[in-house]
Structure formats: structure tokens, C-alpha cells
């Protein structure tokens, strides 16, 4: 469990029933929480990088996340997926993996 997730649980877990909600497997992509809506905030690019470290190509990671994660609504406490403009890391990895197809 990531340090950020531990802090969110410690400070916000008892505020509202069913909140906050976390996305399985993406603890290292958590960048914070909205203290008014109790929605966990994730970096889209960090999520992509997590899947790429597991062996997915950039395109497959984006396709999977767009369909199964970023555009999924699971209720009032659905996590927020933000663009953090960490493109340098993602772009570099993307360029290195697209040639592997």
C-alpha cells in the first residue's frame, strides 16, 4: 500500500460511508484526495506507466484504461483521473515500446 493511500485512509476513511473508493492496482498513481467530495485523485500518466511496467504497450495501456477505468462511473465517489502533464516519462516509454510490435 502506498504512503499516500495510507494517509487518505487514516484521515478520511471515517468521514463518509463507502468513501473513499480506490482503484485496485493503482496505489502508486494516487496523487491526492478532494477533501470536500472525498474522491481519490489519480494521475492518468502514472496509471499508464504502471501497466507498461507490467508489459503492456503504451497503446494497449491507454486503450485498456480508457475503456475500463477512466470512463467508468462507480457512484458518487468515483475516483478522479487527472492529466498531470507527466508526458516526458510516458512519451519516452511510448517511443521505446512502439517499435516492439
C-alpha positions in Angstrom: 0.0 0.0 0.0 1.4 3.4 -0.9 2.1 6.1 1.7 -0.5 8.4 0.1 -3.2 5.8 0.3 -2.4 5.1 3.9 -2.7 8.8 4.7 -6.0 9.1 2.9 -7.4 6.1 4.8 -6.1 7.5 8.1 -7.6 10.9 7.6 -10.7 10.3 5.5 -11.9 6.7 6.0 -14.4 7.5 8.8 -15.9 10.7 7.2 -18.5 9.1 4.8 -19.8 5.6 4.3 -18.5 4.0 1.1 -15.8 6.6 0.7 -13.1 6.9 -0.4 -13.0 4.4 -3.3 -9.7 3.1 -4.6 -8.8 1.6 -7.9 -7.1 -1.8 -7.4 -3.5 -2.0 -8.6 -3.0 1.7 -9.0 -1.9 2.8 -5.5 1.3 4.3 -6.8 -0.7 6.6 -9.2 -2.6 8.3 -6.3 -1.7 12.0 -6.1 -4.3 13.1 -3.5 -7.9 13.4 -2.5 -10.6 16.1 -2.8 -11.4 16.9 0.8 -14.9 18.1 0.0 -16.1 15.3 -2.3 -13.9 12.5 -0.8 -12.9 11.4 -4.3 -9.4 10.0 -4.7 -7.3 11.7 -7.3 -5.1 9.6 -9.7 -2.6 10.5 -12.3 -3.6 9.2 -15.7 0.0 9.0 -16.8 1.1 7.1 -13.7 -1.6 4.6 -14.3 -0.4 4.1 -17.9 3.2 3.7 -16.7 2.1 1.1 -14.2 0.5 -1.0 -16.9 3.6 -0.5 -19.1 5.8 -1.8 -16.4 3.6 -4.9 -16.3 4.4 -5.4 -20.0 1.7 -3.6 -21.9 2.5 -1.3 -24.8 1.6 2.3 -24.5 -1.4 1.9 -26.9 -2.7 -1.2 -25.1 -2.4 0.5 -21.7 -4.3 3.6 -22.9 -7.0 1.5 -24.6 -7.5 -0.6 -21.5 -7.6 2.3 -19.1 -9.9 4.5 -21.3 -12.4 1.6 -21.6 -12.2 0.0 -18.1 -11.1 2.7 -15.8 -11.0 6.4 -16.8 -14.6 6.4 -18.2 -16.2 4.1 -15.6 -18.7 5.5 -13.2 -19.0 3.6 -9.9 -21.1 6.1 -8.0 -20.8 9.4 -6.2 -17.2 8.6 -5.0 -15.8 7.5 -8.4 -12.1 8.4 -8.4 -10.9 11.4 -10.4 -8.4 10.7 -13.2 -6.4 13.9 -13.9 -3.9 14.8 -16.6 -0.8 15.8 -14.7 1.3 16.5 -17.8 4.0 14.0 -17.0 4.4 13.3 -20.6 8.1 13.1 -20.6 8.1 9.8 -18.8 5.2 8.4 -20.7 6.4 9.7 -24.1 9.8 8.3 -23.6 8.4 4.9 -22.7 5.9 5.1 -25.5 8.6 5.8 -28.1 10.6 2.8 -26.8 7.8 0.3 -26.8 6.0 1.2 -30.1 8.9 -0.3 -32.1 8.5 -3.6 -30.2 5.3 -4.6 -32.0 
